[in-house]
Amino acid sequence: MAGFLSKRFEKGSSAIEIMNQAVSLGAFVTARVGACPDYSKADFIAFQKESAHKD
């Protein structure tokens, strides 16, 4: 939900960009230990870049 909302409030974001952000953040959080792990925006951006190269 946080991924959806964070991208939703950016002006000019398309529905696809919003859903990609939400799914990506969900994958990032579930790849970490704990129900609500601490992380930085830099950690998340690095995860997105790393994941994009796996396609």
RAGIMO-V391393 format. One record per backbone hydrogen bond with DSSP energy under -0.5 kcal/mol. CO is the residue of the C=O (numbers start at 1). NH is the residue of the N-H. If there is no record, write none. Layout:
CO NH
CO NH
//
This chain:
1 5
2 6
3 7
4 8
5 9
7 10
10 13
14 18
15 19
16 20
17 21
18 22
19 23
20 24
21 25
22 26
23 27
24 28
25 29
26 30
27 31
29 32
34 37
40 44
41 45
42 46
43 47
44 48
45 49
46 50
47 51
48 52
49 53
51 54
52 55
//
